[in-house]
Amino acid sequence: KLRIAVKKLRYATGYFESLFAEEKQAIKPFSAVLKDLQSVLGRLNDIRVHGNLAKDYARPASIRQAAPRAFAFGQLTGKEETKVHDLLKATARSGKQLAHCPRFWA
């Protein structure tokens, strides 16, 4: 939900940017932080979706297929899970940057 809200805010900022021509220098950093935040949240969402797909796909019809599938998806999700901590830190950093951006609309 947060990722979608950030996406909507970013697009709305771009849409109304021409109304704030005098504040253009304030809009650029605000939009850049929103873009970074949207990107990081998107990567976190991808990891969640991949984990859910892995659980569904790793349940094969035969036992013979179970071990290779489970191993492959374990590798994939394990590599992605190692990135979660750094992505959460990046999310917090972007959130702090967003909080300190000048409010061009005020």
C-alpha positions as CSV (number, residue, x, y, z in Angstrom):
1,K,0.0,0.0,0.0
2,L,2.9,2.4,0.8
3,R,4.5,1.6,-2.5
4,I,1.3,2.5,-4.4
5,A,0.8,5.7,-2.3
6,V,4.4,6.8,-3.1
7,K,3.8,6.1,-6.8
8,K,0.6,8.1,-6.8
9,L,2.3,11.0,-5.0
10,R,5.2,10.9,-7.4
11,Y,3.0,11.0,-10.5
12,A,0.8,13.7,-9.0
13,T,3.8,15.8,-8.3
14,G,4.9,15.5,-11.9
15,Y,1.4,16.3,-13.1
16,F,1.1,19.5,-11.1
17,E,4.7,20.5,-11.4
18,S,3.9,23.3,-13.9
19,L,1.7,25.0,-11.3
20,F,4.8,25.4,-9.1
21,A,7.2,26.8,-11.7
22,E,8.7,29.2,-9.1
23,E,9.5,26.3,-6.7
24,K,11.2,24.2,-9.4
25,Q,14.4,23.8,-7.3
26,A,12.3,22.4,-4.5
27,I,10.4,20.0,-6.7
28,K,13.4,18.3,-8.2
29,P,14.8,16.8,-4.9
30,F,11.3,15.9,-3.7
31,S,10.6,14.0,-6.9
32,A,14.0,12.4,-6.9
33,V,13.5,11.1,-3.3
34,L,10.0,9.8,-4.3
35,K,11.6,8.0,-7.3
36,D,14.2,6.4,-5.1
37,L,11.6,5.4,-2.5
38,Q,9.3,3.9,-5.1
39,S,12.2,1.9,-6.5
40,V,13.3,0.5,-3.2
41,L,9.7,-0.4,-2.2
42,G,9.2,-2.0,-5.6
43,R,12.3,-4.2,-5.0
44,L,11.0,-5.2,-1.6
45,N,7.6,-6.1,-3.1
46,D,9.3,-8.2,-5.8
47,I,11.1,-10.2,-3.1
48,R,7.8,-10.8,-1.3
49,V,6.1,-11.9,-4.6
50,H,9.0,-14.2,-5.5
51,G,8.8,-15.8,-2.1
52,N,5.0,-16.5,-2.6
53,L,5.6,-17.9,-6.1
54,A,8.4,-20.1,-4.8
55,K,6.1,-21.6,-2.2
56,D,3.4,-22.4,-4.7
57,Y,5.8,-23.7,-7.4
58,A,7.8,-25.8,-5.0
59,R,4.8,-28.0,-4.3
60,P,5.1,-30.4,-7.3
61,A,2.8,-33.2,-8.2
62,S,5.5,-35.9,-7.6
63,I,8.1,-36.4,-4.9
64,R,10.8,-36.8,-7.5
65,Q,10.4,-33.1,-8.5
66,A,10.2,-31.8,-5.0
67,A,13.9,-31.7,-4.0
68,P,15.3,-29.9,-7.1
69,R,12.5,-27.4,-7.1
70,A,12.8,-26.7,-3.4
71,F,16.6,-26.3,-3.7
72,A,16.3,-24.0,-6.7
73,F,13.7,-21.8,-5.0
74,G,15.6,-21.9,-1.8
75,Q,18.6,-20.5,-3.6
76,L,16.6,-17.8,-5.2
77,T,14.7,-16.6,-2.2
78,G,17.8,-17.0,0.0
79,K,19.8,-14.6,-2.2
80,E,16.9,-12.1,-2.2
81,E,16.4,-12.3,1.5
82,T,20.0,-11.2,2.1
83,K,19.1,-7.9,0.4
84,V,16.1,-7.2,2.6
85,H,18.0,-5.6,5.4
86,D,19.8,-3.2,3.1
87,L,16.6,-2.3,1.3
88,L,14.9,-1.6,4.5
89,K,17.7,0.7,5.5
90,A,17.5,2.4,2.1
91,T,13.7,2.8,2.7
92,A,14.3,4.5,6.0
93,R,17.0,6.7,4.6
94,S,14.7,7.8,1.7
95,G,11.9,8.5,4.2
96,K,14.1,10.7,6.3
97,Q,15.2,12.6,3.1
98,L,11.6,13.0,2.1
99,A,10.7,14.4,5.6
100,H,13.5,17.0,5.2
101,C,12.6,18.1,1.6
102,P,11.2,21.7,1.4
103,R,7.5,21.8,1.1
104,F,7.1,23.6,-2.2
105,W,3.3,23.5,-2.0
106,A,3.0,25.5,1.2
